[in-house]
Amino acid sequence: MASTYRDSDRTGRASEEEFVDILEERRCSSDLGFALRTFNPQPYQRASPFSTADLNKAVLESQYLRYVAKEIAMETGSSLEEVREEAYGILDEISQNMQLGFIRLLGYTLTKVFKRLFTCIYVNMEGLNRLQQAIQETPVILMPNHRSYVDFLIISYILFTYDIPLPVVAAGIPLAGMKMVGEILRRSGAFFVRRAIGSDKLYWAVLSEYVKTIVRKGYAPLEFYVEGLRSRTLKSLTPKLGMMQMVLEPYFKGEVFDITLVPISISYDQVVEESLLAHELLGVPKPKESTMGLLKASKVLQKNCGTMHVNFGHPLSVRQLCQDKINRCQYNLAPRDLPQTPNAEVKACVSWLAHLMVRLQEQGSVVSPWSLMACLLLQAPVAVLTEEGLPWQQFIEKTLWLRKLALDFGASLNWPGKASDSDVMSSTVALHCSVVHLKAGRVYLVQDEEPQRKHPISPEQGVMSAAVAVLMLASYRNQALHIFVRPALLATAMHITKSTQRDELFTVFGFLQELFSYEFIFIPDNMSQDFEEACFLLKKCGAVHITQNEVIPSDTGLEVLSFLQALLQPFTDSYQVAFRYLSEDAVPVFTEKQFLPDLRDQATKLILSGELHTHEALSSDTQKNVLSALQRLEAVTKLRASNQNEYKVNKAAVRRIGDILSGKIPPQNLQTTPDARL
Amino acid sequence: MQEIMKWNGWGYSDSRFFFNKKGQAEFTGKRYSVIGLIIPALKDWFESTFGASLQHKTPATPILNSSAVHPPTLNETFVEELKSTGIPFSHDAEDRVFRAHGHCLHEIFALREGKFGRVPDMVIWPNCHNDVVKVVELASKHNVCLIPYGGGTSVSSALECPPEETRSIVSLDTSQMNHILWIDEKNLTAHVEAGIVGQDLERLLNESGYCTGHEPDSMEFSSLGGWVATRASGMKKNIYGNIEDLVVHIKMVTPRGVIEKSCQGPRMSTGPDIHHFIMGSEGTLGVVTEVTMKIRPMPEYQKYGSVVFPNFEQGVACLREVARQRCAPASIRLMDNEQFKFGHALKPQVSSIFTSFLDGLKKFYITKFKGFDPNRLCVATLLFEGDRERVLQHEKQVYDIAAKFGGLAAGEDNGQRGYMLTFVIAYLRDLGMDYYVIGESFETSVPWDRVLDICQNVKERIVRECKDKGVQFPPLSTCRVTQTYDAGACVYFYFAFNYRGLSDPVHVYEQVEHAAREEILANGGSLSHHHGVGKLRKEWMRETVSSVGLGMLKSVKDFVDPNNIFGNRNLL
């Protein structure tokens, strides 16, 4: 196999996973032949033959649904028949209808698409072997990250290729609305889940019984995105717990012996919808999912997106993970079929597992040279990038320095070993010509996508135009953030406090983790370990000396520390802008609809006046995260009575948080203790 | 009894399995109906199930070496006063070792290796209730520890002497108190001394045309007093009830005196039933000396039966339906596929070509014609009792229900052999132990909706734990549903493995059993259905009955026996 490589060849990483390009075989054999191949996977040993119709019937006739239906009929005064009818309708909307014929159709189409879109799709074979084994032994939950529409069905495609049982896949309901496509997806194993389930009791009951029945019966591997949706920023998202709770419950209640969770990390050199995402973050609404839209978007298929990595993580036994965390006897005293609100212990365990999966997805992701380059490019002022450019040679050296640091921090990189480093980097630049270009030994940020503009652009438009490029860069930087985020928080804490005292640093570290908890995903109640990890990594790369009570920057550590601190600078700056807006200019009660554009205007002004150095402050994602973080810190409260998402701000509290972030006051003065919510 | 019983294995000395020179299994002695017959399929089953080999033997120490037994610690003044009562006693090593154990795996394993831990210092054989009163008074007076001993069939470490006990330990053997004192034919009750062994009680009552109908699997050796002390359950409880349903009056001697009710009213509303302090007290409060229990006229007609189901799920569904309709026969038991195969391996050599032809035909019909998968099908064994007409009617009703769940009637022989298995399985463990195979059974009770899950999860847990603990061969992990109730069922697990290559097999066994019990509890099963708690399971008592519950039990113990004379330390 020519295009086989070991990770370790490229990066010297300890793990010896072998990645194979699955497209290679597709390129030298018939696509039709592939689509029509014999497909005879080894299913879960305890699964009994169970058709889609059987599955739906089991759901509708379940004790649980009967009970809930009766309850709803009582509450609403409608007849049991009507409620059952409604449940039937919901199930109809949800349920998948996997048919091998459609899988084959999809196998054919996707082969065409993938071959056009990607140079290679690398998959770790050992991961697939482990998965194949696991699928036979227990019900399996496949948990990929979601970074692009292309992810959807890639897992199914790979499993089809390697004769492994195909998963049923949770998909957002908008996809179901697409003509034809919705139905094709449904018949390829997609089931559809509404976004805001909220308090719709019947919907919740039908969905959870559907999911639980799939797991209980071992009907098929179940695939869902624990992050809930596609990450617009390519950063990990706070995991959603509803579906997680549903898939775990059959184990908690002893309905299955064990459940296997398989984290899957999908990483791209280039994400197809990169500019779409950047625009969306700047307030341009995302086009509605429609078949026409998809056809129009097919022009993006002309693009080459480089390579894609699909890394199947180690299968994890829920039984082992939950040992000593869950007392399953708690389910002994009520019928398992009846709805039961999970207690605090269960909720904490579900949340922990969900966060753990996100962390494992991060650890399994393969970081491209481009992500490292993006980290560095974003540390140069935008004006320099657009006008003067960065000297290419210097940039290469700095990138190689960062590569070493990333490897020290245990990252897995997708840095081709065969070509020279400068070739790797120039071909990377070539791939990302929509964001940067190389001219006369300097790298420039590409600013304008519309070349034949007639009128001179306004300064505000200029800012937006640069922001598109910056946010695209930022999203690729985000793919590498997990490598650096813990040491970077510590470096930031050192920068803020100017102290070397461990206790003090730990407090600020904790404050930053809490403040940025929607930006970077950390496992709950794991702060001390995160801090220890940060210390360990900084020590490992020689940036600090660690004593019992102190973390002291080393003489040679400045480069690392200032890089790390600068890595988070856009976040601290953006947050400060938002704090300033909220504590000075905002009206005491506002809606999200007002907040976002107002803050964007304010940030634009500050950028133009030269006071603000990051365009990331314009991102609606950052802005929403600020709002969520302030809510968590109880500086902003959502008004319950209003149905328009109104918020009330405590200006003094926001100001205080801003002061802590800038180091003016120590975090002890914060009203809520960081762990109060736990 | 002691003379005709094994000292380091199950049951009668003259009854045992062995592999003859041709490698065929045989059973010796004339006590059981399978007996003396050749069992040709057992060897193959044994070797393929456990990966065992007849070449690899682990014989037991043949003779009890008295010098390895610790010399008795005697309380001289107690012995002196006891002598004056004329109650027989002994401190012979063999007598003491015989009463120092039940039949837990670790107990028998140690005996086979000739190892003895703490054993009672002397054995006393009271002849009647008054003898017991005298012994308990003397023990209280001289602070001697008493451990009541009935049939010695405990599987909960209940008879083990607490190693931390420093006082003289006296085993109070009730075996001489084995008379039926009277039979009341007007009220259909019998007043019986508690030391009587199950089969003797049944035999003696049968002579007068009666029975108790209480038939625990251990009934050949276990005693009435033991049943009361452990809350025993009988195979035919569907007709006759469990011990708590059968008992009308109990007399127990405690350090505080004798406890008994003043009348024999069939039901009373007089506060918590004091019988329920006695039943299940496991020898921690006193000695049960006399029991009045219900008797029934002997059944006119008995019929065995069996039903084959395509899989265990269907079988359980059928039992559930039978329970729902409250039409369970005297006994109904459902064995899983592994146990079905085990039962099959125990078929004796067939006497004629005709029988073997018929067997072949049956097999063909079930697997080929009906499409049952031989690796999934399972069998229920049935026992009907009553007058002939009703039995036949009842039989039809049950078979009709079974048919709804895909069950096929599979003959009386299979049914009868299923029940015989119950009596010989303990002998089979001894055979296994001759060839590196150790195992045991344990039980639980569980609500109906959890029966399937608990069976599957516990069996799986056993397999995984064995693998984790370094057991080289897959274990036998099998179960059966042995009793049905309105709200649930009793499930019995068998677990055995080949321990070649393990340095401490008993420890591994105990770890796996412990894990299996944790799994049972996590799956909504009870700590025990009828084996009791003893010392083996007492670590789970608090979570089982709550702290308050445990406190209630403790306060009863503190009042009845403040000096812990009944110091076997079971239960609490």
Contacts between the chains, C-beta under 8 A, distances in Angstrom:
chain1	res1	chain2	res2	distance
A	46	B	456	7.8
A	254	B	450	6.9
A	254	B	453	5.2
A	254	B	454	7.2
A	254	B	457	5.9
A	254	B	522	6.4
A	254	B	523	4.2
A	254	B	524	6.8
A	255	B	453	5.7
A	257	B	456	6.6
A	257	B	457	4.9
A	257	B	460	4.5
A	257	B	461	7.3
A	327	B	522	8.0
A	328	B	522	4.0
A	328	B	523	7.4
A	329	B	521	6.0
A	329	B	522	5.9
A	329	B	524	7.7
A	329	B	543	7.2
A	331	B	524	7.1
A	332	B	524	4.3
A	335	B	449	6.7
A	336	B	449	6.8
A	336	B	450	7.6
A	337	B	449	7.5
